[in-house]
Amino acid sequence: MKYLLKTPYQCLVKTKSQSIELDINDTLECEDEQLLYVYPIASEQIPFCINIATKRDTDHYSFLRHNDQNIIFLEKPERFDVFQKEDLNFSGKHCHISISKNKVYFETDKQKIKCFCGKSKSSPKVLKVKNFACVQLQQDFFAYSMQTERLSHLSGEMINFDKDTIIVTKKYCDSNCREKISRYEIADEIKLKDEQIISTQKQEIKDKNLISYKFLECVKSNDFSESQKYLSDSLSGKIGEEQIKSFFGYLSEFLPLSANEFLAISGNNKKYVTFDLLNGKINDISIDEL
């Protein structure tokens, strides 16, 4: 597919075969490209990558279409933040909320918390739910507890809120194209009520070198029933969902070092994970804290 890249500033763009310097308002014609690397000339701007396969707008670029033309527009960095401000009163205790395009602030008499979020095409909603000051965005839900003075954050491709229930739909770009629908209830605290995991594409593993990788994909999406399929009979009899959770915590990322060696990231914790396979199944898992 052909794309026209338009830029309002000077930059260097690298494709899979060449590097092109672009001036203000220049146009670059790209065809059959998956990734474009953009290096702005201005020192205050950082380099970034355009993933054409996902076609997802970011702070750095937008995908546009007009008259059968596909356009990638490089967004000029904004110089100012304009904040929407709200004040919520909880029996004399106040929570001041400020919202810009990509930041949310919660401020009380005791602390001020800055949260980063993705741009929302819909208007943010400020909600007072029981003892929580909440902000609902298109892909983020923030809830500050006036009782515990702690902030909770939920994120996904879609956020819905109805009658004290938050429904989060999260899509995983993994080999099974998983989609997780989580329902949370706001009471004295935010509790997970139930989860449903849907796989739109399941493929038989032909390359046994992918066993460990696909197991970690399951762990990252909390698809623990599927994860058992990659364990040997001996190991699956010893560890279940709770044991896997205790091993990995909330797995946010995993980075392969080899077919059976990985760096696993859970919050600020990093672990070195190795898998031992027997007859095409995981027979042992070793985890070292880093």
ZAVEX-840235 format. One line per 8 residues: number of its first residue (from 1); their letters; for each residue x, y, z of N, C-alpha, C, CB. Coordinates in steps of 0.05 Angstrom, whole numbers. Glycine has a CB too. Example, Ala and Ser with C-alpha at 12.3 -4.5 7.8 and 13.67 -1.06 7.14 Angstrom:
<recs>
1> AS> 264 -114 156 246 -90 156 264 -66 156 226 -89 181; 257 -45 142 273 -21 143 258 1 157 282 -12 114;
</recs>
This chain:
<recs>
1> MKYLLKTP> 17 -24 0 0 0 0 18 25 0 -19 0 24; 9 45 -15 24 70 -17 15 91 4 22 81 -46; 35 104 16 29 125 36 45 150 28 37 116 64; 33 173 33 47 199 30 53 210 58 30 219 14; 79 213 64 87 224 90 91 254 87 112 210 100; 77 270 103 79 299 103 90 308 130 51 312 98; 109 327 128 122 337 152 121 368 154 151 327 153; 114 379 177 115 408 181 142 418 192 93 417 199;
9> YQCLVKTK> 161 400 194 188 407 205 210 391 191 189 403 236; 234 400 194 257 386 181 263 360 196 282 404 181; 269 339 181 275 313 194 289 295 174 249 300 204; 300 274 185 312 252 169 294 228 172 342 247 177; 286 216 150 269 192 151 284 168 139 242 197 136; 285 146 154 298 122 145 277 101 138 318 111 166; 278 90 114 262 67 106 279 42 106 249 72 78; 269 20 97 285 -5 97 308 -4 77 267 -28 91;
17> SQSIELDI> 307 16 58 328 16 38 342 42 35 315 8 11; 332 64 47 345 90 42 340 109 65 336 102 16; 355 131 65 352 153 84 347 178 68 377 156 103; 326 193 76 318 217 61 316 241 80 291 212 46; 328 263 73 325 288 88 300 303 77 350 305 86; 282 310 95 258 325 87 258 353 99 233 310 96; 250 372 83 247 400 92 218 405 99 257 420 70; 212 428 110 185 435 118 167 432 94 184 464 130;
25> NDTLECED> 144 418 98 123 414 78 131 396 56 115 441 66; 154 382 58 161 362 38 143 338 40 191 353 42; 142 322 18 126 298 17 144 274 10 103 301 -3; 142 253 25 156 228 19 136 207 12 174 219 43; 140 194 -11 122 173 -21 134 146 -12 119 174 -51; 118 131 4 127 105 14 108 83 4 128 105 45; 119 61 -3 103 38 -12 116 12 -2 100 38 -43; 98 -6 9 107 -32 19 127 -29 42 119 -49 -3;
33> EQLLYVYP> 123 -9 58 140 -5 82 124 -12 107 150 25 84; 137 -24 127 124 -30 152 133 -11 174 131 -59 161; 158 -3 174 169 15 195 183 38 182 188 0 214; 179 62 193 193 86 185 205 98 209 174 106 170; 231 106 208 245 118 230 249 147 225 272 103 236; 239 164 243 240 193 239 259 205 259 211 205 242; 278 222 249 297 236 266 294 266 262 327 227 259; 279 279 279 275 308 276 302 323 279 255 319 297;
41> IASEQIPF> 305 345 264 329 361 265 330 377 291 331 379 241; 308 388 300 307 404 324 315 388 348 278 416 328; 332 400 365 344 386 388 324 379 409 366 403 400; 301 395 411 282 389 432 263 366 425 266 414 438; 264 356 400 247 334 392 263 308 392 235 339 364; 251 287 401 264 261 402 257 244 378 256 246 428; 275 226 369 268 208 347 246 189 354 293 192 338; 232 179 334 210 160 339 207 142 315 184 175 345;
49> CINIATKR> 191 121 318 186 101 297 156 101 290 195 73 306; 150 99 264 123 97 255 118 68 247 117 117 230; 99 55 261 91 28 254 67 29 236 85 11 280; 72 26 210 50 29 191 30 6 193 61 30 162; 40 -18 203 22 -41 205 -1 -37 224 38 -65 213; 4 -22 246 -17 -18 266 -36 5 259 -4 -13 293; -26 25 244 -43 48 237 -56 61 261 -64 40 216; -40 66 281 -51 77 306 -39 105 310 -45 59 330;
57> DTDHYSFL> -56 125 314 -47 152 318 -32 155 345 -71 172 317; -11 171 345 4 177 369 8 207 371 32 161 369; 23 215 392 29 243 395 48 253 372 42 249 422; 62 234 360 82 242 339 71 242 311 105 223 341; 50 226 306 40 224 278 10 216 278 57 205 261; -3 221 255 -31 213 252 -34 201 224 -50 238 255; -53 182 222 -59 170 196 -85 183 185 -63 139 199; -83 193 161 -106 207 148 -112 194 121 -100 237 145;
65> RHNDQNII> -137 197 113 -145 186 87 -163 206 73 -158 158 89; -157 213 47 -174 231 32 -170 226 2 -166 261 39; -193 223 -12 -193 218 -41 -175 195 -48 -184 244 -55; -179 173 -34 -164 148 -39 -134 151 -34 -169 139 -67; -126 172 -20 -98 175 -13 -94 169 17 -88 204 -19; -73 154 23 -66 148 51 -43 167 59 -57 118 55; -48 183 79 -29 203 87 -19 198 116 -41 231 85; 7 200 120 18 200 147 28 228 153 42 179 150;
73> FLEKPERF> 15 241 173 22 268 179 38 269 205 -4 286 182; 62 281 203 79 284 227 68 308 244 109 288 220; 61 302 268 50 323 286 72 340 297 33 310 309; 68 366 296 87 385 307 83 385 338 84 414 295; 105 384 353 101 383 383 88 408 393 129 380 397; 70 404 412 55 427 423 71 442 443 28 417 436; 68 468 444 83 485 462 69 491 488 90 512 448; 42 487 488 27 494 511 8 471 519 10 520 506;
81> DVFQKEDL> 2 469 545 -18 451 555 -42 467 565 -7 432 577; -66 461 556 -90 473 566 -105 453 583 -108 484 543; -110 460 608 -122 441 627 -151 447 632 -106 441 653; -167 425 632 -194 426 643 -192 421 673 -213 405 629; -205 438 689 -202 436 718 -230 430 731 -191 462 730; -229 412 751 -253 405 766 -245 403 795 -266 379 755; -265 407 813 -261 405 841 -283 387 853 -260 433 856; -275 365 866 -294 347 879 -292 349 909 -289 318 869;
89> NFSGKHCH> -315 350 922 -316 353 951 -326 327 964 -335 377 959; -310 317 982 -317 292 997 -319 299 1026 -296 269 992; -343 308 1035 -348 315 1063 -327 334 1074 -348 289 1080; -321 355 1058 -302 375 1067 -274 370 1057 -302 377 1096; -268 347 1048 -241 341 1036 -243 344 1006 -231 312 1044; -224 360 995 -226 367 967 -204 352 950 -222 397 963; -213 345 926 -194 334 906 -196 351 881 -200 303 900; -174 365 875 -173 382 851 -162 366 828 -155 407 856;
97> ISISKNKV> -176 365 805 -168 349 782 -163 368 759 -191 329 775; -140 364 745 -133 379 721 -127 359 699 -109 398 726; -139 364 675 -136 346 653 -127 361 628 -163 330 648; -105 352 615 -97 362 589 -99 339 569 -68 374 590; -87 343 546 -90 322 525 -76 296 533 -78 332 499; -54 297 548 -40 272 555 -31 271 584 -16 270 537; -43 288 601 -36 287 629 -61 291 646 -15 308 636; -61 278 670 -82 282 689 -69 286 716 -102 257 690;
105> YFETDKQK> -78 307 731 -67 313 757 -89 309 778 -56 342 758; -82 296 800 -99 294 824 -84 309 846 -105 264 832; -98 328 859 -85 344 880 -103 346 904 -77 372 870; -92 339 928 -107 342 953 -90 360 971 -113 314 967; -98 362 996 -82 378 1015 -56 365 1021 -98 382 1041; -53 339 1016 -29 324 1024 -10 318 1001 -37 299 1037; -21 315 977 -3 307 955 -15 315 928 2 277 956; 3 314 908 -4 319 880 8 297 863 5 348 870;
113> IKCFCGKS> -9 284 847 -1 262 830 -5 269 801 -16 236 838; 17 265 785 15 270 756 14 243 742 39 287 746; -6 240 725 -10 215 710 -7 221 680 -37 202 716; 6 203 666 8 205 637 -12 187 623 37 199 627; -24 196 602 -45 180 588 -43 186 558 -73 187 599; -57 168 543 -58 172 514 -79 193 507 -64 146 500; -76 205 484 -96 225 475 -122 211 471 -86 239 449; -144 225 479 -171 214 476 -186 230 456 -185 214 503;
121> KSSPKVLK> -200 216 437 -216 230 418 -243 239 430 -222 211 394; -251 227 452 -275 235 465 -268 252 490 -292 211 474; -287 268 499 -282 286 522 -279 270 547 -306 306 525; -260 277 565 -257 263 590 -281 267 608 -231 272 605; -286 247 625 -308 248 644 -297 248 672 -328 225 640; -304 267 688 -297 268 716 -320 258 733 -288 297 725; -315 238 749 -336 224 764 -330 223 793 -340 196 753; -350 226 810 -348 222 838 -363 196 845 -359 247 855;
129> VKNFACVQ> -348 175 851 -360 149 856 -353 140 884 -350 128 835; -372 141 902 -368 134 930 -345 150 941 -362 103 933; -323 138 949 -301 153 961 -278 157 941 -291 139 986; -285 155 915 -264 157 894 -269 181 877 -264 131 877; -248 195 870 -248 216 849 -237 203 824 -230 241 857; -254 202 803 -248 186 779 -246 203 754 -268 164 776; -229 195 736 -228 207 709 -229 184 689 -202 224 706; -249 185 671 -252 165 651 -245 177 624 -281 154 650;
137> LQQDFFAY> -225 164 610 -217 172 584 -223 148 565 -186 179 583; -216 152 540 -222 131 520 -207 105 526 -215 141 492; -182 107 535 -166 83 540 -155 82 568 -144 81 519; -163 100 585 -152 100 613 -174 107 632 -129 121 615; -172 94 656 -191 101 678 -174 104 703 -213 78 682; -175 129 715 -160 135 739 -180 138 762 -143 160 735; -173 127 785 -190 129 808 -173 134 833 -208 103 812; -177 158 845 -162 165 869 -179 162 893 -152 195 867;
145> SMQTERLS> -170 145 912 -185 140 937 -179 161 957 -177 112 948; -200 176 965 -197 196 986 -193 183 1014 -221 215 987; -199 157 1016 -197 143 1041 -168 133 1045 -216 120 1042; -157 120 1025 -130 109 1027 -109 127 1015 -129 82 1014; -117 148 1001 -98 166 987 -81 151 967 -81 181 1007; -93 131 954 -78 116 933 -93 118 907 -75 86 942; -77 117 885 -88 120 858 -88 93 844 -72 140 842; -111 86 832 -113 62 815 -115 70 786 -137 45 824;
153> HLSGEMIN> -103 54 769 -103 60 740 -109 35 725 -76 72 731; -129 36 707 -137 15 689 -134 25 661 -165 4 695; -124 8 643 -121 16 615 -128 -6 596 -92 26 610; -137 1 572 -144 -18 552 -152 -3 527 -166 -37 561; -160 -18 506 -169 -6 481 -196 7 484 -169 -27 459; -212 -2 504 -238 10 508 -245 9 538 -260 -5 492; -255 31 548 -263 33 577 -293 40 578 -246 54 592; -309 25 592 -337 31 597 -343 31 627 -356 11 582;
161> FDKDTIIV> -360 50 635 -367 52 664 -397 54 666 -353 77 677; -408 37 684 -437 36 688 -444 25 715 -451 19 665; -457 41 731 -467 32 757 -446 20 775 -490 13 754; -425 35 780 -402 26 797 -386 3 785 -413 18 824; -390 -3 760 -375 -25 747 -358 -13 724 -394 -47 737; -332 -20 724 -314 -12 702 -309 -36 685 -287 0 714; -314 -34 659 -308 -56 640 -285 -47 622 -334 -63 623; -264 -63 623 -239 -56 608 -235 -78 587 -214 -54 627;
169> TKKYCDSN> -233 -69 562 -227 -88 540 -198 -82 531 -247 -84 516; -182 -102 533 -153 -99 526 -146 -120 505 -135 -103 552; -132 -110 484 -124 -128 462 -94 -132 464 -132 -116 435; -85 -157 460 -57 -164 460 -48 -171 432 -52 -188 480; -26 -158 424 -15 -164 398 3 -188 400 1 -139 387; -9 -211 406 7 -236 408 -2 -255 386 4 -248 436; 10 -279 387 5 -298 365 -24 -309 365 24 -321 367; -38 -307 387 -66 -317 389 -86 -294 386 -70 -331 414;
177> CREKISRY> -77 -270 382 -94 -246 380 -114 -246 403 -109 -247 353; -104 -248 427 -121 -248 451 -135 -222 456 -106 -257 475; -159 -224 467 -173 -200 477 -184 -207 504 -197 -193 457; -178 -189 524 -187 -195 551 -207 -174 560 -162 -194 571; -230 -184 570 -251 -166 580 -252 -169 610 -279 -172 567; -245 -148 625 -244 -149 654 -266 -131 666 -216 -140 665; -279 -140 687 -300 -125 700 -291 -119 729 -327 -140 700; -290 -94 736 -282 -85 762 -305 -71 776 -257 -66 761;
185> EIADEIKL> -307 -75 803 -328 -63 818 -316 -42 837 -344 -84 834; -328 -18 838 -319 2 857 -335 1 882 -321 31 844; -322 -7 904 -335 -7 931 -317 9 949 -340 -37 941; -309 -3 972 -289 10 989 -262 11 975 -287 -4 1016; -258 -8 957 -234 -10 940 -243 -20 913 -212 -28 952; -225 -19 893 -231 -29 867 -224 -59 865 -216 -12 845; -244 -75 860 -240 -104 860 -246 -116 833 -257 -118 882; -230 -135 824 -235 -150 799 -258 -170 804 -210 -164 789;
193> KDEQIIST> -280 -167 789 -303 -185 792 -299 -211 775 -329 -171 784; -292 -207 749 -288 -230 732 -273 -221 707 -315 -243 724; -262 -241 693 -247 -237 669 -255 -257 648 -216 -238 675; -255 -248 623 -260 -266 601 -238 -262 580 -288 -262 589; -226 -284 571 -204 -282 551 -214 -296 526 -178 -295 562; -212 -281 504 -221 -291 478 -197 -292 459 -244 -273 466; -193 -314 446 -172 -317 426 -184 -319 399 -154 -342 432; -179 -299 382 -192 -299 355 -176 -315 335 -194 -270 346;
201> QKQEIKDK> -152 -324 343 -135 -339 324 -117 -357 339 -119 -319 305; -122 -383 337 -105 -403 351 -91 -419 329 -121 -421 370; -65 -422 333 -49 -436 313 -33 -459 327 -29 -417 298; -32 -481 313 -16 -504 323 14 -496 322 -22 -530 307; 28 -503 343 57 -496 343 72 -517 327 68 -496 373; 85 -507 306 101 -524 289 131 -522 297 98 -517 259; 139 -499 307 166 -495 315 168 -497 346 177 -467 306; 180 -518 356 182 -523 384 199 -502 399 193 -551 390;
209> NLISYKFL> 214 -486 384 229 -465 396 211 -442 407 249 -453 377; 186 -443 399 167 -422 408 151 -430 433 148 -416 385; 156 -453 444 140 -463 467 142 -443 490 150 -491 476; 167 -436 498 171 -418 521 159 -390 516 200 -416 528; 162 -381 491 152 -354 484 121 -354 486 161 -347 455; 108 -374 475 79 -375 476 69 -379 504 69 -397 458; 84 -393 521 76 -396 549 76 -368 563 95 -415 564; 96 -352 558 98 -325 570 76 -307 558 125 -313 566;
217> ECVKSNDF> 69 -311 533 46 -296 522 21 -301 538 41 -303 492; 17 -326 546 -6 -334 562 -5 -320 590 -8 -364 566; 18 -320 602 22 -308 629 16 -278 627 50 -314 640; 26 -265 607 23 -236 604 -7 -228 602 38 -225 580; -23 -245 589 -51 -239 585 -69 -252 606 -60 -248 557; -56 -265 626 -71 -280 647 -87 -303 636 -89 -261 662; -79 -314 614 -93 -337 602 -81 -362 614 -91 -337 570; -87 -367 639 -73 -389 654 -82 -417 645 -76 -385 683;
225> SESQKYLS> -107 -419 637 -117 -445 628 -102 -454 602 -147 -445 622; -96 -435 584 -81 -441 560 -52 -446 567 -83 -417 540; -41 -433 587 -13 -436 594 -7 -465 603 -5 -417 616; -26 -479 614 -22 -506 624 -16 -525 601 -46 -516 639; -24 -518 576 -20 -536 553 10 -538 546 -35 -526 529; 26 -519 555 54 -518 548 72 -532 570 63 -490 544; 59 -541 592 74 -553 613 73 -584 611 63 -544 640; 95 -597 620 95 -626 621 75 -635 642 123 -637 627;
233> DSLSGKIG> 67 -661 641 48 -672 661 59 -669 689 42 -701 655; 86 -673 691 98 -671 718 97 -643 729 128 -680 716; 103 -623 712 103 -595 722 75 -584 726 118 -578 703; 56 -591 708 29 -581 710 15 -592 735 12 -588 686; 24 -615 745 13 -626 770 24 -611 794 20 -655 772; 45 -595 791 57 -581 814 49 -552 815 87 -584 812; 46 -539 792 40 -510 792 14 -504 777 63 -495 779; -1 -486 788 -26 -477 776 -26 -447 774 -50 -486 792;
241> EEQIKSFF> -49 -435 772 -52 -406 768 -38 -390 790 -81 -399 765; -43 -397 815 -33 -382 837 -2 -383 838 -44 -391 864; 9 -406 833 38 -409 833 51 -393 810 46 -439 830; 38 -393 787 49 -378 764 48 -348 770 33 -384 738; 26 -339 783 24 -311 790 46 -303 810 -4 -305 802; 51 -321 829 71 -314 849 99 -314 837 71 -335 872; 104 -331 816 130 -331 803 135 -305 787 131 -355 783; 115 -297 772 119 -275 752 107 -249 761 107 -283 726;
249> GYLSEFLP> 88 -248 781 75 -224 788 58 -215 764 95 -202 795; 53 -188 762 38 -177 740 58 -173 717 24 -150 747; 59 -192 698 79 -191 677 71 -170 656 82 -219 664; 87 -149 654 81 -127 635 96 -131 609 87 -100 647; 120 -142 610 136 -146 586 154 -170 590 153 -121 579; 162 -184 568 183 -204 569 199 -202 544 171 -233 572; 226 -203 547 244 -199 525 261 -224 522 262 -174 530; 260 -237 498 276 -261 493 306 -256 491 266 -275 469;
257> LSANEFLA> 321 -272 505 351 -272 501 359 -296 484 365 -274 529; 343 -317 485 346 -341 468 319 -354 468 369 -360 478; 317 -378 456 291 -391 454 280 -398 481 294 -417 438; 297 -402 501 288 -410 528 299 -393 550 295 -439 533; 309 -369 544 319 -350 564 305 -323 559 350 -347 563; 295 -311 581 280 -286 578 286 -267 601 250 -292 576; 283 -241 595 280 -221 616 250 -216 620 296 -195 610; 241 -219 645 212 -215 651 210 -190 668 200 -240 665;
265> ISGNNKKY> 193 -172 660 189 -146 674 162 -145 687 193 -122 655; 161 -140 713 137 -138 728 139 -113 745 131 -163 745; 127 -90 736 130 -65 750 159 -56 749 121 -67 780; 171 -52 772 199 -44 774 218 -68 777 204 -24 796; 206 -92 778 221 -117 783 229 -130 756 206 -136 800; 254 -138 755 264 -152 731 275 -179 739 286 -135 716; 267 -199 723 275 -227 729 288 -240 705 251 -243 739; 306 -258 711 319 -274 690 306 -302 691 350 -276 694;
273> VTFDLLNG> 292 -309 669 276 -334 669 288 -353 649 247 -328 663; 292 -378 657 300 -399 639 281 -423 640 329 -409 646; 277 -435 617 259 -458 615 274 -483 606 236 -452 595; 269 -505 618 279 -531 610 257 -547 597 292 -547 634; 261 -556 572 240 -571 558 246 -601 557 237 -560 530; 225 -616 557 227 -645 554 204 -655 536 226 -659 582; 212 -667 514 192 -677 494 172 -655 485 177 -700 506; 183 -631 480 166 -610 470 148 -596 491 150 -620 449;
281> KINDISID> 154 -601 517 138 -588 538 157 -576 559 119 -609 552; 148 -555 572 164 -542 593 164 -561 618 153 -514 601; 188 -570 626 190 -588 648 201 -575 673 208 -611 640; 213 -551 670 223 -537 694 226 -508 687 251 -549 703; 222 -490 707 225 -462 704 243 -451 726 197 -448 705; 263 -436 718 281 -424 738 279 -394 736 311 -434 733; 277 -380 759 273 -351 759 293 -339 779 244 -344 768; 309 -320 769 328 -306 786 321 -276 786 358 -310 776;
289> EL> 321 -264 809 316 -235 811 341 -220 802 308 -227 841; 337 -198 788 359 -181 778 360 -155 793 357 -177 747;
</recs>
